[in-house]
Amino acid sequence: MTSRANDSAAEAKAKALASSWAAFTSSSTWVEVEGCTFVNGYERFLAENRADAAWIDRVADAFERAGGDGSLLNTAIDRVNDDELVRDLSRVLDGGAGPAEIAAIWPDLGLTREDATDIALLPTSVLRALGNLEGAPYWARSAANIEMLDRRIDSATKFLDDLGRPDRIYDAAARKDAEDLPALESIKAAMTNNDRKGKRSLISFSADHPPLAAVSIGDLDQASNVTWAVPGMGSSTGKMTDWSDAAQNVYDQQGRATVGRHDDGRAVVAWMGYKAPPKPPASGQVFGTAYAEDGGAKLAASIKGLDAVRQNDMPKVNVLAHSYGTTTASYALTAAGVHVDSFTAIASAGIPDRIHGARGLHADMVYAGQAQVVKPFIEHWSGDEWAAVGRDLSSEHTQDPTDPDFGATTFGADGAPGLKSVRDHAVHTWYGGGYLDRNTESLQNIGFATTDQPGRLIK
Amino acid sequence: MNSIRRKLINIGGSAAAALLAAVVLTSCSGGPALNAEEAKKKVVTFVDNSTDALGDGWKVDSGPGLGKCDRGPGLGGISYVYIKYGPAGQDPAADVDTVEQLWKRQGMTTERYESGGSDPVRGVRGTGGPVGSVDFLASSEGYSIEGDSRCVAGDFDQISRDSQE
């Protein structure tokens, strides 16, 4: 309490100092000042003090909780001793351990889901690393990432609110947060299920510009069926809710495809975990493989992380990819140490030529769906205009996974009695004709493919 | 790269011709405008009435929960998705028929569908009437009905963020 009161008084003085400094420099043009680190440094000092106050609160809470029976075991104190927790986590984070080692070490920390609120109090540097730590349980990663997301939104909002103030203290990190605010807000919006089924977790959240992120619909620590949903060209967290809504459709369809069966839970991950190439004509990168190779390595790391966390109760693992996401996923599914139960490719922008058909992918089952190929612009809204263009204009990823020679199990997307046809390259269209729109033949088939029911596919 | 550029130029030429062909678009929702609460209420009532016609044992699986939709090109909106699961009946085909007749009486346009396989999933999908779409899926293992309300005006992202505050 005293610490906070002193902080408030000091903060007021810091603002007054910053204001006076700004007035002095603006009225004294003869003063050449290249930098003003002491003002910024003072603000950082106050931020550290605020974090310390939060730590002290946490320890005080522990004593308060122990007050009921008049005793507080050393182990209990240890568990809530923030410095101890930070040191333990720092040791885990700094050790350079792989996912399997992290998963093995983690239980020693003694943390459970009930500690999620305490994790949110950790310093930013720890949160940033923990949130993306492969091998750590997803509840802990999500707790860290959600707190980081909220801190960055607060930072961005404060930066924008203070823009017109003469006494504002410039913060480069806050400016970056402000630039990323649309993406941060879209990720935030994707974090609620809005009363749809499936609890949401933010299982990864990067410092990239815009940030990369992955939202799990369903509990990734416990689900018996997991689907990584990989988006295609032009996707980014700037429209995270578009991808998470499409992933929700897949989640719902999987549930309906298995209704009446024993259900240990499922999870669909809206994985915006790589930088996707822009749509042409802004860039021709979609015809190359640089983005896919980089993204493939990231997806492979995510899949291996799941393998490590769930090594004692492995779920069925599926990869569902759209457009350029199929190119990206192909790199992941040829990486050493990666193997999944199924890979479903829709509207493929091309499987890399160095992969020899479905047999070259590390997946027990390979499925592929593609709507009727139509001429770009001329036949708009009557089929898929862009998947074939992506393959045909590339010199490195020209394979169509729906080609019989490729060896995948194919399914229809052009509509069937009672089921709508796909009439666009997108996963969602305003008229309900995207690959992951409800009531489409495509979505129904994806529901069966990702729940191991190939016999029920409509060709 | 030259080859790629030539192909892009050809596509671009086709595009210019296509862009001249104006397309008149109609809204996907139709019918009188509803507000969000009315849309939600209608889909819940419609699905509940449908499951009542099929007997006991139905439970809410999901919703009514918010979904993204479009009222037309570039016109974002919200809808409510409501899903119920129920036990399989003795005769799924007959139950599909029962549901289809019920929906037709309520002004829905219906279409039946069937999955592949020796033990196919049967279903009927309805559009129009008081909701945007509704789908009854009947397999020998269990039944489900998914209703999607009409798409109404609303900012999905803003509502989603506000609900977390």
Interface residues (C-beta under 8 A of the other chain):
Chain A: E185 S186 K188 A189 A190 M191 T192 N193 N194 D195 R196 K197 T241 D242 D245 Q248 D252 G255 R256 A257 V259 G260 R261 P280 P281 G284 F287 K375 P376 F377 I378 H380 W381 V389 D392 L393 A416 P417 G418 L419 H428 T429 W430 Y431 G432 R438 N439 Q444 F448 Q453 G455 R456 L457 I458 K459
Chain B: M1 I4 K7 L8 I11 G12 S14 A15 A17 A18 L19 V23 C28 D61 S62 G63 P64 G65 L66 G67 K68 D70 R71 G72 P73 G74 L75 V81 I83 Y85 P87 A88 E111 R112 Y113 E114 S115 G116 G117 S118 P120 V121 G123 V124 R125 S133 D135 L137 S139 E141 G142 Y143 S144 E146 D148 F156 D157 Q158 I159 S160 R161 S163 Q164
